[in-house]
Amino acid sequence: MDKKVGKLSQTNTDLKNENFNFTIYDVAKQKTYRWSQGKISQMYTASTVKVPILIGLLHQDAKLTASDKKLVAGMIRQSSNADATAIFKKIGGVSGLNATFARLGMDHSQASSKWWLSTVSSEDYIKLLKHLFVKSSKISRTGRNYIISEMFQVNSKQQWGIKGFSDTPNFLANKNGWTLSGSWIMNSIGAVEVNGHLYLISILSDNHPDGRGNVGLKTAKKEMTSLVRIAGEYIL
């Protein structure tokens, strides 16, 4: 996979100078695939951190109110930043999110008061995804099913990135994120089931050119999806 994905990035001028941290876990084979490019020591989460924020909320109170559930749906399905900020405050902000990272064994993750600028590694996100999709002593089965259900219902316009892994997935549950901080930061995490086999995927990237505005955003989304597709062709 290193050679196939690496070749694509090095022959595509848009991808050549960008930073990527990419991990795939094959649940059935218990096999991990990794690929990275550039500076990956500190990758910003953008909206992908809304998943651990939700986990933190469920740890605080497993029985969510109707108001809480409305905020969750806005945060996960529609990626509402206002709803995410409200929940982030409810879990205790930086200290609450760091506590969630620690509980899940995410040793290379750090919360920020600007939650979208929290940092994480793709390997840490695979740890989180294993808690959701494989087994966990930290999140109840009811909680896991609830989170997966919300990720399953993400707005179709935000289903790019890991969606490229297969043209015919049986199941797709994802949370993507992007933000502009000098350049486009683009991330995609979640699970894809293909022919009865489950794959956990985390791809983080930054340094996408911002000079083309929304056109640059669309290009970056396509680039990430292309990289995941190449990985899917190799693994599947």
C-alpha positions as CSV (number, residue, x, y, z in Angstrom):
1,M,0.0,0.0,0.0
2,D,2.9,2.4,0.8
3,K,4.1,2.1,-2.8
4,K,0.7,2.5,-4.5
5,V,-0.5,5.4,-2.3
6,G,2.9,7.0,-2.3
7,K,3.2,6.8,-6.1
8,L,-0.2,8.6,-6.4
9,S,0.8,11.4,-4.1
10,Q,4.2,11.9,-5.7
11,T,2.9,12.0,-9.3
12,N,0.1,14.4,-8.4
13,T,1.3,17.9,-8.0
14,D,-1.6,18.8,-5.7
15,L,-0.7,16.0,-3.3
16,K,3.0,16.2,-3.4
17,N,3.6,18.8,-0.7
18,E,0.7,17.9,1.6
19,N,0.9,16.0,4.9
20,F,-1.0,12.7,5.4
21,N,-1.4,10.3,8.3
22,F,-3.4,7.3,7.1
23,T,-4.3,4.1,8.9
24,I,-6.6,1.2,8.0
25,Y,-7.5,-1.7,10.3
26,D,-8.9,-5.0,8.9
27,V,-11.0,-6.3,11.8
28,A,-11.3,-9.9,10.6
29,K,-7.6,-10.3,9.9
30,Q,-6.6,-8.0,12.8
31,K,-4.1,-6.4,10.4
32,T,-3.1,-2.8,10.3
33,Y,-2.1,-0.9,7.2
34,R,-0.3,2.5,7.5
35,W,1.0,5.2,5.3
36,S,2.3,8.7,6.0
37,Q,3.8,11.6,4.2
38,G,5.4,14.8,5.5
39,K,5.1,16.3,8.9
40,I,2.5,14.2,10.9
41,S,3.6,14.8,14.5
42,Q,0.7,17.2,15.2
43,M,-2.5,16.7,13.1
44,Y,-5.5,18.9,13.8
45,T,-8.8,17.2,14.2
46,A,-11.2,19.7,12.7
47,S,-14.7,18.2,13.1
48,T,-13.7,14.6,13.5
49,V,-13.2,15.4,17.2
50,K,-17.0,15.6,17.5
51,V,-17.0,11.8,17.9
52,P,-14.8,11.8,21.1
53,I,-16.8,14.8,22.3
54,L,-19.9,12.7,22.1
55,I,-18.2,9.8,23.8
56,G,-17.3,12.2,26.6
57,L,-21.0,13.3,26.9
58,L,-22.2,9.7,27.2
59,H,-19.6,9.0,29.9
60,Q,-20.9,12.0,31.8
61,D,-24.5,11.0,31.5
62,A,-25.6,7.8,29.6
63,K,-29.3,8.9,29.7
64,L,-29.4,11.9,27.4
65,T,-32.2,14.4,27.4
66,A,-34.2,15.2,24.3
67,S,-32.3,18.5,24.2
68,D,-29.0,16.6,24.4
69,K,-30.0,14.3,21.6
70,K,-31.0,17.2,19.4
71,L,-27.5,18.8,19.9
72,V,-25.9,15.4,19.2
73,A,-27.8,15.0,15.9
74,G,-26.8,18.5,14.9
75,M,-23.2,17.9,15.8
76,I,-22.7,14.5,14.2
77,R,-25.2,14.4,11.3
78,Q,-25.0,18.0,10.2
79,S,-21.6,18.9,11.7
80,S,-23.0,21.9,13.5
81,N,-20.1,23.8,15.2
82,A,-22.5,25.6,17.5
83,D,-23.9,22.3,18.8
84,A,-20.4,20.9,19.2
85,T,-19.4,23.9,21.3
86,A,-22.4,23.5,23.5
87,I,-21.6,19.8,24.2
88,F,-17.8,20.5,24.5
89,K,-18.7,22.9,27.3
90,K,-21.0,20.4,28.9
91,I,-18.2,17.8,29.2
92,G,-15.9,20.3,30.8
93,G,-14.0,21.6,27.8
94,V,-10.3,20.8,27.5
95,S,-10.1,18.8,30.7
96,G,-13.2,16.7,29.8
97,L,-12.0,16.0,26.3
98,N,-8.5,15.1,27.6
99,A,-10.1,12.7,30.1
100,T,-11.9,11.0,27.2
101,F,-8.7,10.7,25.2
102,A,-7.0,9.1,28.3
103,R,-9.9,6.6,28.9
104,L,-9.7,5.4,25.3
105,G,-5.9,5.0,25.4
106,M,-5.4,7.8,22.9
107,D,-1.9,8.7,24.1
108,H,-1.0,11.0,21.2
109,S,-4.0,13.3,21.4
110,Q,-4.4,16.6,23.1
111,A,-7.5,18.8,23.5
112,S,-7.5,22.5,22.7
113,S,-9.9,25.2,23.9
114,K,-10.7,25.6,20.2
115,W,-11.9,22.1,20.0
116,W,-11.4,21.9,16.2
117,L,-7.7,22.5,16.8
118,S,-7.3,19.6,19.1
119,T,-4.5,17.3,17.9
120,V,-4.6,13.6,17.2
121,S,-2.8,10.8,15.3
122,S,-4.6,8.5,12.8
123,E,-3.4,5.5,15.0
124,D,-5.2,7.1,18.0
125,Y,-8.4,7.4,16.0
126,I,-8.2,3.7,15.1
127,K,-8.0,3.0,18.9
128,L,-11.2,5.0,19.2
129,L,-12.9,3.2,16.3
130,K,-12.0,-0.2,17.9
131,H,-13.9,0.9,21.0
132,L,-16.9,1.6,18.9
133,F,-16.9,-1.2,16.3
134,V,-15.0,-4.1,17.9
135,K,-15.3,-4.1,21.7
136,S,-14.9,-1.8,24.6
137,S,-14.9,-1.8,28.4
138,K,-15.1,2.0,28.3
139,I,-18.3,2.5,26.3
140,S,-21.5,0.6,26.9
141,R,-23.1,-1.4,24.1
142,T,-26.1,0.9,24.1
143,G,-23.7,3.9,23.9
144,R,-21.7,2.3,21.1
145,N,-24.9,1.6,19.1
146,Y,-26.1,5.1,19.6
147,I,-22.8,6.7,18.3
148,I,-22.6,4.3,15.3
149,S,-26.2,5.1,14.4
150,E,-25.4,8.9,14.4
151,M,-22.3,8.3,12.3
152,F,-24.4,6.2,9.9
153,Q,-26.8,9.1,9.4
154,V,-24.2,11.8,8.5
155,N,-25.4,14.1,5.8
156,S,-24.6,12.6,2.4
157,K,-22.7,15.7,1.3
158,Q,-20.2,14.9,4.0
159,Q,-19.6,11.3,2.9
160,W,-16.3,11.6,1.1
161,G,-12.8,10.5,2.1
162,I,-13.3,7.0,3.6
163,K,-16.3,6.4,1.3
164,G,-13.8,6.0,-1.5
165,F,-12.6,2.7,0.0
166,S,-15.3,0.8,-2.0
167,D,-17.9,1.6,-4.6
168,T,-20.3,-0.9,-3.1
169,P,-20.0,-0.8,0.7
170,N,-22.6,-2.8,2.7
171,F,-22.2,-0.2,5.5
172,L,-20.7,3.2,6.0
173,A,-20.4,5.1,9.2
174,N,-18.2,8.2,9.1
175,K,-17.3,11.6,10.5
176,N,-15.4,14.0,8.4
177,G,-13.9,17.4,9.2
178,W,-12.2,20.3,7.5
179,T,-11.1,23.7,8.5
180,L,-8.9,26.5,7.1
181,S,-5.9,27.4,9.2
182,G,-3.3,28.8,6.8
183,S,-4.2,25.9,4.5
184,W,-7.0,23.3,4.3
185,I,-7.0,20.7,7.0
186,M,-9.0,17.6,5.8
187,N,-9.8,14.5,7.8
188,S,-12.1,11.5,7.5
189,I,-12.6,8.6,10.0
190,G,-15.1,5.8,10.4
191,A,-15.9,2.2,9.3
192,V,-16.7,0.6,6.0
193,E,-18.1,-2.9,5.6
194,V,-17.4,-4.6,2.2
195,N,-18.6,-8.2,1.5
196,G,-19.1,-8.9,5.2
197,H,-15.7,-7.6,6.2
198,L,-15.3,-4.5,8.4
199,Y,-12.5,-2.0,7.9
200,L,-11.7,0.9,10.3
201,I,-10.2,3.9,8.5
202,S,-8.6,7.1,9.7
203,I,-7.0,9.6,7.2
204,L,-5.7,13.0,8.4
205,S,-4.2,15.6,6.2
206,D,-3.2,19.2,6.0
207,N,-1.3,21.7,3.9
208,H,-3.8,21.6,1.1
209,P,-3.5,24.8,-0.9
210,D,-6.2,27.4,0.0
211,G,-5.7,29.8,-2.8
212,R,-8.7,28.5,-4.8
213,G,-11.2,29.0,-1.9
214,N,-14.2,26.6,-2.2
215,V,-12.6,25.1,-5.4
216,G,-9.6,24.2,-3.3
217,L,-11.9,22.6,-0.7
218,K,-13.6,20.5,-3.3
219,T,-10.2,19.5,-4.8
220,A,-8.9,18.4,-1.4
221,K,-12.0,16.3,-0.7
222,K,-11.4,14.5,-4.1
223,E,-7.7,14.0,-3.3
224,M,-8.5,12.3,0.0
225,T,-11.1,10.1,-1.6
226,S,-8.7,9.1,-4.4
227,L,-6.0,8.1,-1.8
228,V,-8.5,6.0,0.1
229,R,-9.7,4.4,-3.2
230,I,-6.2,3.4,-4.1
231,A,-5.8,1.8,-0.6
232,G,-9.1,0.0,-1.1
233,E,-8.0,-1.4,-4.5
234,Y,-4.9,-2.7,-2.8
235,I,-6.5,-4.2,0.3
236,L,-9.7,-5.6,-1.3
